[in-house]
Amino acid sequence: MRTDIDIAQSAQLEPISVIAKRLGIPEEAVDPYGRFKAKVSLGHLSSLPDRSRSHLILVTAVSPTPAGEGKTTTTVGLGDGLRRIGRDAMICLREPSLGPVFGIKGGAAGGGYAQVVPMEDINLHFTGDFNAIALANNLLAALLDNHIHHGNALGIDVRRITWKRVVDLNDRALREITVALGGPANGYPREDGFDIVVASEVMAIFCLASSLDDLKRRLGNIVVGYTRDKNPITAHDLQAEGAMAVLLKDALRPNLVQTLEGTPALVHGGPFANIAHGCNSVVATRGALKLADYVVTEAGFGSDLGAEKFVDIMCRASGVRPSAAVLVATVRALKLHGGVALADLATEDLDAVHCGFANLERHLANITGLYGLRCVVAINRFGTDTDAELALVGALVAAAGSRAVVASHFADGGAGATALAGAVVEACEEATPLTFVYPDDLTLWEKVEAIATRVYGAADVTATNAVRNRVQELQDAGYGGFPVCVAKTQYSFSTDPTQRGAPQGHTLNVREVRLAAGAEFVVMVCGDVMTMPGLPAVPASTRIDLVDGVVVGLA
């Protein structure tokens, strides 16, 4: 069986100039990074008129399992499938983080014959966007410590610094550290720590900013700490936003690549959905909607995380609205949610499929009932699926009021997703208005309660007095109008990753609150989720190598 990287490396790609020309992008608006990837001018994208009938299609999935669901693969396959049935289509994806690439998840460029390419470049350094984001984040951290070292004119309380440094790797040893040791020449010692780049507020700002001016404004609003009187200190107070914007100005231009079948793709930005808002950039999505009639995008993980944040954060901030949604599921995932062990997934088990369908049904109810979107269920077919199992999923979806389509894009590329594409086009033509989970005028605590009870199926939300007091402080300080971004495990509707299926009546405990004043949301950290992940016992990096100048083992 050919691996993803084998397929990608043997593909015959078109020069990126050809892809750009097909989109009507003039040569002067394209800055190539080699032959097969390029940056697209922000000025050109902003100058394009809005299309009267462009459709945004949101791809989400059931709760992820070790069996793999193939959400990115389906996004790519659907884009190719739409073009195969004669539709003017392109896709928008997030950029992969090196943490998962070298950790446990692997790359994020799709798989099989539904990939964005050049796969190696996209999964590794790509065009340097993440490096620019890390540099901007860490410049602010350096300026903050430098200000304290040179007299602390702003009166920053070193016990109330909230800004962390970042690195785009999984490194648990950096979660809690002490900086500025070694005497007076090195500054004032204090406790500090690292987050992964995709958890940085700069990443969230980068993906939510509508322009360079908006980027700079948001960067200036970042709160890095507080004075002894608990007055906020911002990046603007440190005169940092100008230099940070300079580091990010080229990165903010979306990256143009292609699929294995030549479908144009903008791959840009990459916040995680379990610890951030989980969507690609606003500038890429808006730009794509001006360049194509159908734009397929994805939000991280399931409807409870990425899709909820896409609706309640990204759509609020950008004004974009999806015409339809695709919910990706596999028979294997449903059997896992139904209690089958990973080693036994190849054996037909209709009872387990029926039991595990509760997870799919909850996600479907969120999409259609809470978000108000027409939804097509994409059954990403595996070779071990039986006809009886596939038929059962289709019947259960139909009974729930939606349509399921079996797709084989992993094995067959766009040809395996044409039926799915046709169903999605029909759903777009029957588009219904988007609805939010909560109105803007609820308090921050009421918003997290709405998400917990309506989306997660929780019975209650708890927190220590210190956390509740912090939420009230933010409410009183004028941040109550912000949406809430819940950081929790992606593996369950609850905060317990072992609770598969559709747990009901559980408790959501908020253990920490973080203000993202520049991104304009408030993060509620729940359960044991980490903003700096660790590596597994056998990292994916052990399989990655360079043999005779060729990258191998990248998945």
Buried (B, 14 or more C-beta within 10 A) or exposed (E): EEBBBEBBBEBEBEBBBEBBBBBEBEEEBBEBBEEBBBBBBBEBBEEBEEBEEBBBBBBBBBBBBEBBBBBBBBBBBBBBBBBBBEBBBBBBBBBBBBBBBBBBBBBBBBBBBBBBBBBBBBBBEBBEBBBBBBBBBBBBBEBBBEBBBEEEEBEBBBEBBBBBBBBBBBBEEBBEBEBBEEEEEEBEEBEBBBBBBBBBBBBBBBBBBBBBEBBBBBBBBBBBBBBEEEEBBBBBBBEBBEBBBEBBBBBBBBBBBBBBBBBBBBBBBBBBBBBBBBBBBBBBBBBBBBBBBBBBBBBBBBBBBBBBBBBBBBBBBBEBBBBBBBBBBBBBBBBBBBEBEEEEBEEBBBEBBBBBBBBBBBBBBBBBEBBBBBBBBBBBBBEEBBEEBBEBBBEBBEEBEBBBBBBBBBBBBBBBBBBBBBBBBEBBEEBEEBEBBBEEEBBBBBBBBBBBBBBBBBEEBBBEEEBBEBBBEBBEBEBBEBBBBBBBBBBBBBBBBEBBBBBEEBEBBBBBBBBBBBBBBBBBBBBEBBBBBBBEEEBBBEEBEEEEEEBBBBB
